[in-house]
Every structure is written in structure tokens, then in C-alpha cells.
């Protein structure tokens, strides 16, 4: 199963956010990448909004430290396994950060903004 990582990205201006990256089935392809305001690796996280970023290099699955060009510092908060299937503005992600698999359905709601909702046995 492909890998996933949750990074904390501390910016030079003192602000921070989280970057969630999901490896595609082809490990040579770029990582599906989202910017988040909240951590998603805890069981209490049900749904969340995310901003889609351009694909990132696979090196970010293991990278920690200063980002080139003075763009801040990243550190890994959680790693795991994930699969993502994307079809025309929708994405179904199954991710396991170590506490068991979770499933989210994401929908593009406007431009780069996505909304993910946890998919449980009760939701289609």
C-alpha cells in the first residue's frame, strides 16, 4: 500500500499549517498534497477542509528540516499507509496512521478548496 505523511510546516512569518501527502500507486509520480489547518491523524478527526496544492516530490515522505528558498521548516508528525482514488472532483482516501484505517470522501467545493468527510459504515 502506498505511503502517507502528515507534516507540520512552520513558516518564516511564525505561522504554521499541516501538509498531508499521499503517495500514488506509481511511486515515481508526485505526491497528492493538501494544506490543512488541523491534524487529521487522531481518531477524533471526522471531517476537515483542505487546500489542494501542486503535487510534491516523493522525497517529502521522509524529509524533515529547512525547506529550500527560505520557505520555513517541516517536521514529520505522522506516517502511515494510504490509498487514494480520484475521479472528477471527488476523492476517496483510506489512510492508516497507526490507529487503524480511516476512510474519507473528499469533494472539490471551489477551485483548490476541498471538504473531506469521514466515511463510516453508515455513510454511502
ABEGO torsion letter per residue (X at the ends): XBBBBBBBBBBAAGBBBBBBBBBBABAABBBBBBBBABBAABAABABBBBBBBBBBBAAAAABBEBBBGGAEBBBBABBBBBBBBBBGGBBBBBBBAGAEBBBBBBBBABEABBBBBBBBAABX
